Amino acid sequence: MFTIEHEFDATVITLVDEGHSPLQEDVSVHATESAVLINQYDPRTDSVLTIRLSPEQLSDLQAALNLPEGIYRTVRR
């Protein structure tokens, strides 16, 4: 399951793990014009872990999910 919320300066997507136990913490993705932040709460450290991607890195990740093993370079237009 996931939710999508449009805020003033970002789109926030929350991914909820509904798979088999043990379930993982929710993941939130905050997409702005300049960066994409991926956050997940870590109960072991009682903190939120954040990964920051550029929009280009997110585009590459999206493309990579549909490709076979290999090395690729995307062409930006």
C-alpha positions as CSV (number, residue, x, y, z in Angstrom):
1,M,0.0,0.0,0.0
2,F,1.2,3.6,-0.6
3,T,-0.1,7.1,-0.2
4,I,0.6,10.2,-2.3
5,E,0.3,13.7,-0.9
6,H,1.0,17.0,-2.8
7,E,2.5,19.6,-0.5
8,F,3.5,23.2,-1.3
9,D,7.1,22.4,-2.3
10,A,7.2,18.6,-2.5
11,T,5.3,15.4,-3.4
12,V,5.4,12.9,-0.5
13,I,4.9,9.2,-1.2
14,T,4.7,6.8,1.8
15,L,5.3,3.1,1.2
16,V,3.7,0.8,3.8
17,D,5.0,-2.8,4.0
18,E,2.1,-5.2,3.9
19,G,4.2,-8.3,3.1
20,H,4.9,-11.2,5.3
21,S,6.4,-10.8,8.8
22,P,8.8,-9.4,9.8
23,L,7.4,-6.2,8.4
24,Q,9.7,-3.2,7.6
25,E,9.1,0.4,8.8
26,D,7.3,2.7,6.4
27,V,9.4,4.5,3.8
28,S,8.6,8.1,2.8
29,V,9.9,9.7,-0.4
30,H,9.9,13.5,-0.6
31,A,10.4,14.7,-4.1
32,T,11.2,18.3,-4.8
33,E,12.7,20.1,-7.9
34,S,16.3,19.8,-6.6
35,A,16.4,16.6,-4.6
36,V,14.6,13.4,-3.6
37,L,14.8,12.3,0.1
38,I,14.1,8.7,1.1
39,N,13.4,8.4,4.8
40,Q,12.9,5.3,7.0
41,Y,12.7,5.1,10.8
42,D,15.3,2.8,12.4
43,P,14.0,1.4,15.7
44,R,17.5,0.1,16.6
45,T,18.9,3.7,16.7
46,D,15.6,5.5,17.3
47,S,16.3,7.8,14.4
48,V,15.2,8.4,10.9
49,L,17.7,7.4,8.2
50,T,17.8,9.6,5.1
51,I,19.2,9.1,1.6
52,R,19.4,12.1,-0.7
53,L,19.2,11.5,-4.5
54,S,19.4,14.0,-7.3
55,P,16.5,13.9,-9.8
56,E,18.9,12.3,-12.3
57,Q,19.8,9.6,-9.8
58,L,16.1,8.9,-9.2
59,S,15.5,8.7,-13.0
60,D,18.4,6.2,-13.3
61,L,17.0,4.1,-10.5
62,Q,13.6,4.0,-12.1
63,A,15.1,2.9,-15.4
64,A,17.3,0.3,-13.7
65,L,14.3,-1.5,-12.2
66,N,13.3,-2.6,-15.7
67,L,16.6,-3.6,-17.2
68,P,18.7,-6.8,-17.1
69,E,22.1,-7.0,-15.4
70,G,24.7,-4.7,-17.0
71,I,26.2,-1.2,-17.0
72,Y,24.2,1.6,-18.5
73,R,24.3,5.4,-19.1
74,T,21.1,7.4,-19.6
75,V,21.0,10.2,-22.1
76,R,19.4,13.4,-20.9
77,R,17.5,15.5,-23.4
